[in-house]
Amino acid sequence: MTDFKLKVTTRTDKAKHLRADGKIPAVVYGKNFENKSIALDKIIFSQTFKAAGTSNLIELAIDGDKPFKTLVHDLEKDPITGEIIHVDFFKVNMKEKIHAEIPLHFVGDSPAVMNLEGSLITPVDTIEIECLPADLPSAIEVDIAILDDFEKNIKISDLNIPEGVEVQNDPEEIIVFVQEPRSEEEMAELETEVVEDVEAVEVENKGEEAPAEGDEAKEEKAAE
């Protein structure tokens, strides 16, 4: 696990003023821990979060005090710009197990994709785990090289999980498989269905736009 460290300050200004000054308002909370409102340097935090994400511990030092371990628990982003505008940190107890969402990293090449022109389908790209903070993996690698035909798949139970980590997902849940390419007949049928759906919507819209019989006469009479 990579160590990430941030020096932050106690928040003393309003959120809008902080953001205008290139900072992000945030809060730290945890079990038996008094909530603290803090301010983050926008550039430094963005760089740190890009590498750490929500599955790596981040050590916070507030106003130069003794640092402690946290996880990014939640983020709020501007709906227009996509910029981070608020962060929630959860202070972890290194002796107590935590729940976390860990990303799956798909590695290798699938022969069914490379040679048979199939499409790689990944219905699951994160898993829920429970472990001590010190055992928290930043990601779980999934080698897709075994997918050499359209019958094979990889399930939760097939993952190589580090010692001390308990997966909360259903062991039989499929996380990746290769879908067989559609035949020309299937593609033609799909295109026909799309065209028919579009035409049906257009007809329905025209029907809604057309005034009901007698409506124009009623409107004219009302106007008089």
Beta strands, then each sheet from edge to edge (+ up, - down):
strand 1: 4-10
strand 2: 23-30
strand 3: 33-41
strand 4: 58-62
strand 5: 68-77
strand 6: 84-91
strand 7: 98-107
strand 8: 119-121
strand 9: 126-131
strand 10: 140-143
strand 11: 153-155
strand 12: 166-167
strand 13: 174-179
sheet 1: 1+ 3- 2+ 6+ 5- 4+ 1+
sheet 2: 10+ 7+ 9- 12+
sheet 3: 8+ 13- 11+
end
